[in-house]
Amino acid sequence: MKPRQKPLGDKNMIGANITRIRRLNKMSQKDLATNMQLLGVDINLSSLSKLEGQSRIATDKELYAIAQIFNTTIDDLFRKL
């Protein structure tokens, strides 16, 4: 897993938490994107990377799917740990 080359952006508040939760669950970005697609979210690896890097806005549908995949709440995606 290569380190982030650019600093986090300011387009969303949850990107870093999604990365942390995804890594805690030993899931790759590809696996997360695939799971999101299975839930009806049209996302590719580039968009997911930008979401995690906080360089693009996260949609409500994406937040809902990510919370479902990790069996957590949307509120937990916003918590700073």
GROMACS elastic network, one bead per residue, 0.5 to 0.9 nm:
[ bonds ]
;  ai    aj funct       b0    kb
    2     5     6  0.85039   500
    4     7     6  0.72711   500
    4     8     6  0.85688   500
    4    53     6  0.81904   500
    6     9     6  0.84750   500
    6    53     6  0.80599   500
    7    53     6  0.76607   500
    8    15     6  0.83397   500
    8    16     6  0.78686   500
    8    52     6  0.83140   500
    8    53     6  0.51349   500
    8    54     6  0.56283   500
    8    55     6  0.71255   500
    9    12     6  0.77193   500
    9    50     6  0.88980   500
    9    53     6  0.61866   500
    9    56     6  0.80340   500
   10    13     6  0.72541   500
   10    53     6  0.88120   500
   10    54     6  0.57042   500
   10    55     6  0.63868   500
   10    56     6  0.81592   500
   10    57     6  0.89560   500
   11    51     6  0.84185   500
   11    53     6  0.89657   500
   11    54     6  0.53097   500
   11    55     6  0.52834   500
   11    56     6  0.51597   500
   11    57     6  0.52606   500
   11    58     6  0.82020   500
   12    15     6  0.65781   500
   12    51     6  0.76030   500
   12    52     6  0.88373   500
   12    53     6  0.88779   500
   12    54     6  0.52526   500
   12    55     6  0.73374   500
   12    56     6  0.66923   500
   12    57     6  0.53860   500
   12    58     6  0.64454   500
   13    16     6  0.77230   500
   13    17     6  0.83060   500
   13    54     6  0.71187   500
   13    57     6  0.89439   500
   13    58     6  0.88493   500
   13    77     6  0.86603   500
   13    78     6  0.65232   500
   14    17     6  0.52713   500
   14    18     6  0.61570   500
   14    19     6  0.87432   500
   14    51     6  0.82485   500
   14    52     6  0.74579   500
   14    54     6  0.74201   500
   14    58     6  0.81689   500
   14    63     6  0.89954   500
   14    77     6  0.58272   500
   14    78     6  0.54104   500
   14    79     6  0.81832   500
   14    80     6  0.88838   500
   15    18     6  0.51528   500
   15    19     6  0.63437   500
   15    20     6  0.87103   500
   15    49     6  0.88659   500
   15    50     6  0.83434   500
   15    51     6  0.56040   500
   15    53     6  0.57726   500
   15    54     6  0.51344   500
   15    55     6  0.86786   500
   15    58     6  0.84464   500
   15    77     6  0.85427   500
   15    78     6  0.89995   500
   16    19     6  0.51195   500
   16    20     6  0.62266   500
   16    21     6  0.86841   500
   16    51     6  0.88895   500
   16    52     6  0.58001   500
   16    53     6  0.68837   500
   16    54     6  0.73953   500
   17    21     6  0.60267   500
   17    22     6  0.83419   500
   17    52     6  0.80321   500
   17    76     6  0.86336   500
   17    77     6  0.60262   500
   17    78     6  0.71242   500
   17    79     6  0.75888   500
   17    80     6  0.72561   500
   17    81     6  0.80935   500
   18    21     6  0.51478   500
   18    22     6  0.58782   500
   18    23     6  0.84458   500
   18    51     6  0.87475   500
   18    52     6  0.63707   500
   18    66     6  0.80356   500
   18    77     6  0.66461   500
   19    22     6  0.51085   500
   19    23     6  0.61070   500
   19    24     6  0.85497   500
   19    29     6  0.86227   500
   19    52     6  0.59763   500
   19    53     6  0.85921   500
   20    23     6  0.52477   500
   20    24     6  0.61325   500
   20    25     6  0.86561   500
   21    24     6  0.50303   500
   21    25     6  0.62516   500
   21    26     6  0.86514   500
   21    27     6  0.88453   500
   21    70     6  0.77319   500
   21    77     6  0.84936   500
   22    25     6  0.51656   500
   22    26     6  0.62923   500
   22    27     6  0.53563   500
   22    28     6  0.71435   500
   22    29     6  0.78090   500
   22    32     6  0.76801   500
   22    70     6  0.79489   500
   23    27     6  0.58399   500
   23    28     6  0.74099   500
   24    27     6  0.77466   500
   25    28     6  0.89799   500
   25    70     6  0.79540   500
   27    30     6  0.81222   500
   27    31     6  0.61367   500
   27    32     6  0.66421   500
   28    31     6  0.51490   500
   28    32     6  0.62976   500
   28    33     6  0.86052   500
   29    32     6  0.50515   500
   29    33     6  0.60504   500
   29    34     6  0.84969   500
   29    45     6  0.67787   500
   29    48     6  0.71722   500
   29    49     6  0.75236   500
   30    33     6  0.51480   500
   30    34     6  0.61258   500
   30    35     6  0.86336   500
   30    44     6  0.83727   500
   30    45     6  0.63448   500
   30    48     6  0.88215   500
   31    34     6  0.50429   500
   31    35     6  0.61481   500
   31    36     6  0.85516   500
   32    35     6  0.51174   500
   32    36     6  0.61165   500
   32    37     6  0.85758   500
   32    48     6  0.85094   500
   32    66     6  0.80462   500
   32    69     6  0.80083   500
   33    36     6  0.50455   500
   33    37     6  0.61380   500
   33    38     6  0.86628   500
   33    41     6  0.85411   500
   33    42     6  0.87131   500
   33    43     6  0.63112   500
   33    44     6  0.63038   500
   33    45     6  0.64324   500
   33    48     6  0.68565   500
   34    37     6  0.50456   500
   34    38     6  0.62780   500
   34    39     6  0.87872   500
   34    43     6  0.84204   500
   34    44     6  0.84187   500
   35    38     6  0.50512   500
   35    39     6  0.65042   500
   35    40     6  0.89391   500
   35    41     6  0.87741   500
   35    65     6  0.83748   500
   35    66     6  0.86654   500
   35    69     6  0.70997   500
   36    39     6  0.50871   500
   36    40     6  0.65584   500
   36    41     6  0.53277   500
   36    42     6  0.75934   500
   36    43     6  0.72939   500
   36    62     6  0.75084   500
   36    65     6  0.59380   500
   36    66     6  0.69605   500
   36    69     6  0.76397   500
   37    40     6  0.50103   500
   37    42     6  0.56907   500
   37    43     6  0.65641   500
   37    44     6  0.85668   500
   38    41     6  0.72512   500
   39    42     6  0.89646   500
   39    65     6  0.64977   500
   39    69     6  0.89384   500
   40    61     6  0.87267   500
   40    65     6  0.84192   500
   41    61     6  0.68520   500
   41    62     6  0.64771   500
   41    65     6  0.74127   500
   42    62     6  0.89140   500
   43    46     6  0.82165   500
   43    47     6  0.61168   500
   43    48     6  0.66921   500
   43    62     6  0.86268   500
   44    47     6  0.53836   500
   44    48     6  0.62544   500
   44    49     6  0.86526   500
   45    48     6  0.50617   500
   45    49     6  0.60260   500
   45    50     6  0.85619   500
   46    49     6  0.50990   500
   46    50     6  0.62297   500
   46    51     6  0.85916   500
   47    50     6  0.50742   500
   47    51     6  0.60906   500
   47    52     6  0.86424   500
   47    56     6  0.78981   500
   48    52     6  0.61541   500
   48    53     6  0.83979   500
   49    52     6  0.51426   500
   49    53     6  0.59841   500
   49    54     6  0.84968   500
   49    55     6  0.86841   500
   50    54     6  0.60020   500
   50    55     6  0.51252   500
   50    56     6  0.57109   500
   50    57     6  0.87050   500
   51    54     6  0.50504   500
   51    55     6  0.61045   500
   51    56     6  0.53213   500
   51    57     6  0.66869   500
   51    58     6  0.63529   500
   52    55     6  0.77237   500
   52    56     6  0.84885   500
   53    56     6  0.78286   500
   54    57     6  0.72739   500
   54    58     6  0.85760   500
   58    61     6  0.83248   500
   58    62     6  0.63590   500
   58    63     6  0.68486   500
   59    62     6  0.51753   500
   59    63     6  0.63402   500
   59    64     6  0.86827   500
   60    63     6  0.50738   500
   60    64     6  0.61377   500
   60    65     6  0.86297   500
   61    64     6  0.51531   500
   61    65     6  0.62095   500
   61    66     6  0.86514   500
   62    65     6  0.51604   500
   62    66     6  0.61028   500
   62    67     6  0.85347   500
   63    66     6  0.52434   500
   63    67     6  0.61436   500
   63    68     6  0.85939   500
   63    74     6  0.64236   500
   63    77     6  0.79947   500
   64    67     6  0.52423   500
   64    68     6  0.62306   500
   64    69     6  0.87253   500
   64    73     6  0.83272   500
   64    74     6  0.66535   500
   65    68     6  0.50332   500
   65    69     6  0.61158   500
   65    70     6  0.86897   500
   66    69     6  0.50779   500
   66    70     6  0.62468   500
   66    71     6  0.83141   500
   66    72     6  0.83543   500
   66    74     6  0.81963   500
   66    77     6  0.86089   500
   67    70     6  0.53727   500
   67    71     6  0.57735   500
   67    73     6  0.54081   500
   67    74     6  0.56143   500
   67    75     6  0.89354   500
   67    76     6  0.82833   500
   67    77     6  0.73752   500
   68    72     6  0.64777   500
   68    73     6  0.77265   500
   68    74     6  0.88122   500
   69    72     6  0.78976   500
   70    73     6  0.86068   500
   72    75     6  0.83342   500
   72    76     6  0.65766   500
   72    77     6  0.79438   500
   73    76     6  0.52357   500
   73    77     6  0.68937   500
   74    77     6  0.52168   500
   74    78     6  0.70804   500
   75    78     6  0.54035   500
   75    79     6  0.66727   500
   76    79     6  0.50934   500
   76    80     6  0.84712   500
   77    80     6  0.83699   500
